[in-house]
Amino acid sequence: MFMPIVRIDLWAGRTPEIKEKLIQNVSKAVAETIGKPVDHVTVIINDVPKENWGAKGIQASKL
């Protein structure tokens, strides 16, 4: 079992290269912080369309 699991919600539209770098950097930071090998860390990125995201009562696609 891979632990911990880090879930990141982002607005959709980032490139695969940016996501890859994010996964690498987050995995490394978590592994170093908890003293576990990086291969124990799982990162899940959820691409959320702006129309499915809201803040302060406003749909993000209208910001």
C-alpha positions as CSV (number, residue, x, y, z in Angstrom):
1,M,0.0,0.0,0.0
2,F,1.2,3.5,-0.9
3,M,0.9,6.0,1.8
4,P,0.4,8.9,2.1
5,I,-2.0,9.9,-0.7
6,V,-1.9,13.6,-1.7
7,R,-4.9,14.9,-3.6
8,I,-4.7,18.1,-5.5
9,D,-7.7,19.9,-7.1
10,L,-6.8,22.3,-9.9
11,W,-8.6,24.1,-12.5
12,A,-8.4,22.1,-15.7
13,G,-6.1,23.2,-18.4
14,R,-2.5,22.7,-17.2
15,T,-0.1,20.9,-19.5
16,P,1.1,17.3,-18.8
17,E,4.6,18.7,-18.2
18,I,3.4,21.0,-15.5
19,K,1.5,18.2,-13.8
20,E,4.5,15.9,-14.0
21,K,6.7,18.6,-12.3
22,L,4.0,19.2,-9.7
23,I,3.9,15.4,-8.9
24,Q,7.6,15.2,-8.7
25,N,8.0,18.2,-6.4
26,V,5.1,17.3,-4.1
27,S,6.2,13.7,-3.8
28,K,9.7,14.8,-2.9
29,A,8.5,17.4,-0.3
30,V,6.2,14.9,1.4
31,A,8.7,12.1,1.4
32,E,11.4,14.4,3.0
33,T,8.9,15.8,5.5
34,I,7.7,12.4,6.8
35,G,11.0,10.5,6.4
36,K,9.7,7.9,3.9
37,P,11.0,7.0,0.4
38,V,9.4,9.0,-2.5
39,D,8.1,5.7,-3.9
40,H,5.7,5.5,-1.0
41,V,3.9,8.7,-2.0
42,T,0.9,8.8,-4.3
43,V,-0.2,12.1,-5.9
44,I,-3.6,12.4,-7.5
45,I,-4.5,15.5,-9.5
46,N,-8.1,16.2,-10.1
47,D,-8.7,18.6,-13.1
48,V,-11.9,20.5,-12.3
49,P,-13.6,22.5,-15.0
50,K,-14.0,26.2,-13.9
51,E,-17.8,25.8,-14.3
52,N,-17.7,23.1,-11.6
53,W,-15.8,25.3,-9.1
54,G,-17.1,28.2,-7.1
55,A,-15.8,30.6,-4.5
56,K,-17.5,33.4,-2.6
57,G,-20.7,32.5,-4.3
58,I,-19.3,33.0,-7.8
59,Q,-18.7,30.3,-10.4
60,A,-15.0,30.3,-11.2
61,S,-15.7,30.5,-15.0
62,K,-17.2,33.9,-14.4
63,L,-14.3,35.3,-12.5
